[in-house]
Amino acid sequence: MRIVIASPEAVPFVKTGGLADVAGALWKEYRLMKHEATIILPLYKKIKDGRMPLKDTGITIHVPVGDTVAAGRIYSDQASAYFIRCDEFFDRQELYGTPQGDYSDNASRFVFFSRGVLETCKALNLSPDIIHCNDWQTGLVPLYLTTLYEGDVFFRKTATFFSIHNIGYQGVFPASEMQLTNLGKELFTPEGIEFYGKVNFLKAGLLAADILGTVSTTYAKEILMKEYSFGLDGVLRKRGADLYGIINGIDYDEWNPSGDVFLPAAYGHKNISGKALCKKELMQALFHPGDLAAAEHMPLVGMVGRLTEQKGLDLVFEAIPELLSFGVKLAILGKGDEKYQRNLLDIAGRHKGMISVTIGFDDSLAHRMYAGTDFFLMPSRYEPCGLGQLIALRYGSIPIARKTGGLADTILDYNPLASKGTGFLFTDYTPSAFLGAVKRALCVYTDSQKKLGMITEGMKMDYSWKKSAQRYVELYKDALAKKRL
């Protein structure tokens, strides 16, 4: 099958969140499955400045953006990954914005990219069976295929799959930006891509794609409800028969404690002794304890990810006094909204030796935190799938998480009567419910046999990509059959 993945980010090239892991892992898995898989990305500054050498194909595309035409140069890594260069839009320090807010011209940037994906397919003669679009930045691709490119014989047999990685991010812009899309005014209606007087790029993908997907079975159900849909529950219910949930996986070549180059010691589920050495190194690096031997016996709780409201940081803030009273040390790594970054640094300053906060993304430290922590926090307000808990399970860091989305699908809540489970879940979005889960976790921490059982059970879970990738291919075939009707 000829598969084109259109994504605003993907590993190993550029990443801000889990979307990059999913897009890059699927591309890699499809190639292992011998599909003709290609991925198309914007050529951001971070990719240009990266270590991977790119080849200029010599091909230029021209993309209408409102009343202007922007040129894009196509580059390749010579391994079925292509990048659209347009320095006016993508030669910036960040992908979508800064901690102060989104870039003001994001509508123009991703109108260019969405239509640029189609022009790149034509210029390279890729002739895809399926274009797998990801999140609002590519939401216009399916709509362009059913409107401006409807009569283009090149795409006559091309179907589309649209993935919702996080419905909280929709690409909503003022009505005046509609002209940038070059789509007809008849589409700016409640039945089209109008959304409370604005234009909504995610809604374009939901309306026009042949098949819709999201990244866990529970989240596929949740987004049909008002409290989780961010206003799009009506559209999704109309497309409910075409909406599927597929659990994300992780790349077990990258995330493997038995061969992780970032770790001071290797270990696996048959012998976890190396994990204690990882904890010792992490404690020393983050907290510089005077008595390292005593510190090693203290519960170490970690949190790695984007610092946004979604991630439950307000629960963490409210719970910190009681958390510290339990005698735990807390390590946080991430970046995101400026107010959360500022609050966390302030809290860390007031609790030196007990709380460590690192702002930014440090790949080495992330690996060491998964390995060196005893517990991994994900108290999310909502979580489409989550990759952090899958990595934590692989590294023997027991998740403490809210029972929502993919967290509910991938973590088995600990049953003390049966001594079975891979983590600790709570339901109510309250500090007391969160702290209740922490208390249950700390009870297990004091019982070495129960703790060892949870760690090894979690490490043996299989969330590799092979099964999920095969399910995507099955749905691609359904999309193609639907296209032919």
Phi, psi and omega in degrees: 000139178267110186244128171248124175260119176256118185215145177284349177200155179194141171282148009267019189270311182200145186208137166239339182197195185297333177306318181298319179296317182295310183298314181293321181291319178297316178303314180295316182294319179299321179293324175295329179277004177071024170277155175277084187257129179233144175238141181237129183227159166292148176270087179286163175303320182296329177285317179300322182275357183284182185273349183275119179289136180247151180252131174282117182287346184082003182261133176242135174250157179235123189238120175292130173230095187066232183272358181247166175237122181258140179266141176231131179261136184264126176244161182219153172266008180067017178223044176069025170242132182235149186228133179263115181266125171209095188300330178304325184258329193239356180274070184223162184294325182241171185277312188240342183169189179243174176303341179277347178147175181290156173296139186291339182254027181300329177298311179298317183300317186262349160296312179302313183292316182299311179287331177296328176300314181293318179293327177293318177303316181291316183297327181265359182055046182284328177046066187286146167285322183220139168248117180265109183263148187229114175063179193299333183296342177240013184297334181283343183303307179298324181291321176299320181296329181268358181234273186296333181251014185301322182267007182280115184295338180299324183256017186302327183251015183266126175255167182232144173236130182242121180261131174261107179272330178199106185289351176289346178245111192240351183065061181259127186227161178303153180303330181297339180281351180303324182296338179295333184283341186061021175270158182293151179298337181295344178275348179270070178220166177301332177280345178256225186259013171287143183213098181052047176083002179237176178255137188236110183290324179296319180300326178301316179294320180296323182283324193257337184292151180290318178227142178248145176220155169222178203259016169194156182291321179293319180295327177298329177278320183298320186286357171277353181255147184304320186291346181244350192268350183053040173093359184250017182296324180297314179298317183291324178294324177296329181258016186304325181291342181254010184254128182230149175250127179231122181296135174293162172240185172228158181277107184283355169284320179282317185256085184215103184295344179279349180216026184278116184292342181278347187267146178285344179209143178267154176197167178211180187291341179278338179207104185261015184301328179295339180295326178296323177292324177295320179294318180300314180297318182292318177302315181295317183291321186267329189241343181046054185293145177292322179245090184295323181298320179290321181296327182297338181270353179278141177297130179249119184250132183241158177211122182231128177155191180289140181264084182225168179303323182305327190278005175080024183294331178295326175295318180297315180302313182292331186270350188304315180304315181287324177303313181293330178293340177281352180085024180265157168253142185239127178239127183234133177231129177166178174212160182170229184296137185301322183295325179286321177301314182295316181296319181293317179296323178295316179296317179298323179294329181275347182228053180299140181089346180241329180233130176243129178235125176241116180269129181125185176241119181236105186299317180299313181295323178301312179299316182292329178288320176300321182282324190268347181271153176275322181227153182234122185271131170216071182275048193294142172297317169210157183208102183310309172223299186089130173253336183303317181291329179291320177292316180302316178301316181299327184262005177076022173261115190286123182288140167241112193214160174279144183279083180210151175049225183291340176296320177293329184278339189243349180246125176269114183299135185294130176253108184293333180290321180265352185053044181232144177149162179242359180187188182233121184249149170227154188257305183292137179275075181219153177300323182294320178294319178299311181294330176298320178292322178297318179298318178298320180295319182291332174297319178290326181302327182281351179249101189299325181290316178295319179297315179299320179298318179294317182298310183291324178297318179294320182294336181274352179296143182250104175239042174285171190275345190304310182295315181294320180298321178295323177294321176300317181298320177300319180288329174299319179295322176296320179296320179294320178295320178295322180297325185282343182296000000 
